[in-house]
Amino acid sequence: MNLNPFNSKDQEEKENLASVLENSKEMEEDLMRTYLITAERVHDNDELKERLENFAQGNAKRTKQIVDELTDLTDQ
């Protein structure tokens, strides 16, 4: 029996945040893959290929940050 009504609300908010972060991670990973696949298909424009690879690197960094946030959230 839960005698403190704030615990369930805090847990629900934590789960909602985790869900948002997980969805964001998945979107970042999808974008990263899309940029990398597209960059691999570019053969006649080195500048565009490099920009796409840089976009993918940015997505990889954001994905890592989101994973770190999820880890921190679950450790609380």
C-alpha positions, 0 to 999 in steps of 0.5 A: 500500500502506498501511503505517500501519494507523491511517490506514484506521481513522481514515478509516473513523471519519471516514466513519462520522461524516460519514454520521451527520452527513449523516443528521442534516442530512436529518432536520433539513431534513425537520422544518424543512419539515414545521414550515413546511408545517404553520405555513402551514396554521394559520389560526386559531391565531397562537400555534401558527403562531409556535411552528411557525415558531420550531421551523423556525428552530431546525432551520435553525440546527441544519442550518447547524451540521451543514453546518459540521461536515461541511465541517470534517470533509472539510477535515481 
